[in-house]
Amino acid sequence: MIVWLNGPFGGGKTQTAYELHRRLAGSVVCDPEHVGFGLHRMMPAELRGDFQDLPAWRQGVVEVLELVARRHPGPVLVPMTVTEPAYFAETVGGLRERGHDVRHFALLAERETVLRRLRERGLGRGLKRESSAVARLDGCLEALRAPEFAEHLATDRLTVSQVADRVAASAGLRPAPDTDGALRGRLRRALVGVRHIRFD
């Protein structure tokens, strides 16, 4: 099974993916952003745009996820924002057309909730570090509320662990219980956040 976690930047996709990974034996996280970063590093800065606009990114994501899904026995967890319907059809739809069981979830929240989360991960720089995410937030939330991006999951009043539980239950997966206390959970999420800071 492929579990695709969609949502706005700051919506909790990566945190949810790693929470599921921690509690689902045999699962693996496959982040399509790494394909995009690799493509960007091959290009001069002035030619870099949204890597999702590159057919190579979309084709590469489908090919890699298909390979992993066919050869890896556990759930494949994919945290990736895709809001363009044509690109969604090419990636998520393409994997389904190839026979894969893709469970898609749009993790949604109110604008202020997402802004608060972006501030919290801004490492003391507020929203300045997240200016690109803020600029795209409204369009992203509007696009993801469309029917083709269901299943929708409102996360405003849920913890990361609760979001993971809801995703797992809907997908028919049985994660191990969350035994983290509040402090340990915060530390674990902070570590995931630090590991996913980009400097390029």
C-alpha positions as CSV (number, residue, x, y, z in Angstrom):
1,M,0.0,0.0,0.0
2,I,1.1,3.6,-0.8
3,V,-0.1,6.2,1.7
4,W,0.2,9.6,0.1
5,L,0.0,12.5,2.6
6,N,-0.9,15.7,0.8
7,G,-1.5,19.1,2.3
8,P,-0.2,22.7,2.5
9,F,3.4,23.4,3.5
10,G,3.3,23.3,7.3
11,G,0.3,21.1,7.3
12,G,2.0,18.2,9.1
13,K,2.7,15.8,6.2
14,T,6.3,14.9,7.1
15,Q,5.6,14.7,10.9
16,T,2.6,12.4,10.2
17,A,4.7,10.3,7.8
18,Y,7.4,9.8,10.4
19,E,4.9,9.1,13.2
20,L,3.4,6.4,11.1
21,H,6.8,5.1,10.2
22,R,7.7,4.9,13.8
23,R,4.6,2.9,14.7
24,L,4.1,0.8,11.6
25,A,6.6,-2.1,11.4
26,G,8.1,-2.6,8.0
27,S,7.0,0.8,6.7
28,V,9.3,3.2,4.7
29,V,9.1,6.9,4.0
30,C,9.7,7.9,0.4
31,D,9.9,11.7,0.0
32,P,9.4,12.9,-3.6
33,E,11.0,16.3,-2.7
34,H,14.4,14.6,-2.9
35,V,13.8,13.9,-6.6
36,G,13.0,17.6,-7.1
37,F,16.1,18.7,-5.1
38,G,18.3,16.5,-7.2
39,L,16.9,17.9,-10.4
40,H,17.4,21.5,-9.1
41,R,21.0,20.7,-8.2
42,M,21.6,19.7,-11.8
43,M,20.5,23.1,-13.0
44,P,21.9,26.6,-12.8
45,A,20.0,28.7,-10.3
46,E,18.4,30.9,-12.9
47,L,16.7,27.9,-14.5
48,R,15.2,26.6,-11.3
49,G,11.4,26.9,-10.9
50,D,8.8,24.7,-9.4
51,F,10.3,21.2,-9.9
52,Q,6.8,19.7,-10.2
53,D,6.6,21.5,-13.6
54,L,9.3,19.2,-14.9
55,P,8.0,16.0,-16.5
56,A,11.2,14.3,-15.3
57,W,10.0,14.9,-11.7
58,R,6.6,13.5,-12.2
59,Q,7.8,10.5,-14.2
60,G,10.7,9.9,-11.8
61,V,8.4,9.9,-8.7
62,V,6.0,7.4,-10.3
63,E,8.9,5.1,-11.3
64,V,10.6,5.2,-7.9
65,L,7.4,4.7,-6.0
66,E,6.4,1.9,-8.2
67,L,9.7,0.1,-7.7
68,V,9.5,0.5,-3.9
69,A,5.9,-0.5,-3.7
70,R,6.5,-3.7,-5.8
71,R,9.6,-4.8,-4.0
72,H,9.2,-3.5,-0.4
73,P,6.8,-5.6,1.7
74,G,5.6,-2.8,4.0
75,P,3.5,0.4,3.6
76,V,5.1,3.2,1.6
77,L,4.6,6.6,3.2
78,V,4.7,9.6,0.8
79,P,4.6,13.1,2.3
80,M,4.2,15.4,-0.7
81,T,2.2,18.5,-1.6
82,V,0.6,18.3,-5.0
83,T,-2.2,20.8,-5.8
84,E,-2.2,20.9,-9.6
85,P,-4.9,18.5,-10.8
86,A,-3.0,17.4,-13.9
87,Y,0.1,16.6,-11.9
88,F,-2.0,14.8,-9.3
89,A,-3.6,12.7,-12.0
90,E,-0.1,11.9,-13.4
91,T,1.4,10.8,-10.1
92,V,-1.3,9.5,-7.7
93,G,-3.5,8.6,-10.7
94,G,-0.7,7.1,-12.6
95,L,0.3,4.8,-9.7
96,R,-3.3,3.7,-9.4
97,E,-3.5,3.0,-13.1
98,R,-0.5,0.7,-12.7
99,G,-2.4,-1.3,-10.1
100,H,-1.1,0.1,-6.8
101,D,-3.3,0.6,-3.8
102,V,-2.8,4.3,-3.2
103,R,-4.6,5.8,-0.2
104,H,-4.5,9.6,-0.5
105,F,-5.1,12.0,2.4
106,A,-5.2,15.8,2.2
107,L,-4.2,17.1,5.7
108,L,-6.1,20.4,5.9
109,A,-6.3,23.1,8.6
110,E,-7.5,26.7,8.9
111,R,-5.1,29.3,7.6
112,E,-4.2,30.6,11.1
113,T,-3.4,27.1,12.3
114,V,-1.0,26.6,9.4
115,L,0.6,30.0,10.0
116,R,1.1,29.1,13.6
117,R,2.8,25.8,12.7
118,L,5.0,27.6,10.2
119,R,6.1,30.1,12.9
120,E,6.9,27.3,15.2
121,R,9.2,25.7,12.7
122,G,10.8,29.0,11.6
123,L,13.7,28.6,14.1
124,G,13.2,32.0,15.7
125,R,12.9,33.8,12.4
126,G,9.1,33.8,12.4
127,L,7.5,33.5,9.0
128,K,10.5,35.0,7.2
129,R,12.1,31.6,6.6
130,E,8.8,30.3,5.4
131,S,7.9,33.1,3.0
132,S,7.4,30.8,0.0
133,A,5.0,28.6,2.0
134,V,3.0,31.6,3.2
135,A,2.7,33.0,-0.3
136,R,1.3,29.7,-1.6
137,L,-0.9,28.9,1.4
138,D,-4.3,30.3,0.4
139,G,-4.1,28.8,-3.1
140,C,-2.9,25.5,-1.7
141,L,-5.8,25.2,0.8
142,E,-8.4,26.1,-1.8
143,A,-7.1,23.6,-4.3
144,L,-6.9,20.7,-1.9
145,R,-10.5,21.2,-0.7
146,A,-11.6,20.1,-4.2
147,P,-13.3,16.6,-4.4
148,E,-10.6,15.0,-6.4
149,F,-8.2,15.5,-3.5
150,A,-10.3,13.6,-1.0
151,E,-9.9,12.0,1.5
152,H,-9.8,15.2,3.5
153,L,-8.7,15.3,7.1
154,A,-9.1,18.4,9.3
155,T,-6.1,18.5,11.6
156,D,-6.6,21.8,13.5
157,R,-7.6,20.1,16.8
158,L,-5.6,16.9,16.4
159,T,-2.1,16.0,17.6
160,V,0.4,14.5,15.1
161,S,-0.3,11.1,16.8
162,Q,-4.0,11.5,16.4
163,V,-3.7,12.4,12.7
164,A,-1.5,9.3,12.2
165,D,-4.2,7.2,14.0
166,R,-6.9,8.6,11.7
167,V,-4.9,8.0,8.6
168,A,-4.0,4.5,9.7
169,A,-7.6,3.6,10.6
170,S,-9.0,4.9,7.3
171,A,-6.3,2.9,5.4
172,G,-6.9,-0.2,7.3
173,L,-3.5,-0.2,8.9
174,R,-2.8,-1.1,12.6
175,P,0.0,1.0,14.1
176,A,1.5,0.2,17.4
177,P,0.2,2.3,20.3
178,D,1.7,5.7,20.9
179,T,3.6,5.4,24.1
180,D,5.4,8.7,24.0
181,G,4.7,11.2,26.8
182,A,4.2,14.9,25.9
183,L,7.9,15.9,26.3
184,R,9.3,12.9,24.4
185,G,6.7,13.5,21.6
186,R,7.8,17.2,21.3
187,L,11.5,16.2,21.2
188,R,10.8,13.6,18.6
189,R,8.9,16.1,16.4
190,A,11.6,18.7,16.9
191,L,14.2,16.2,15.7
192,V,12.2,15.3,12.6
193,G,11.9,19.0,11.9
194,V,15.6,19.7,12.2
195,R,16.4,16.7,9.9
196,H,14.3,18.2,7.2
197,I,15.7,21.8,7.2
198,R,17.0,22.7,3.8
199,F,19.8,25.2,3.2
200,D,19.8,25.3,-0.6
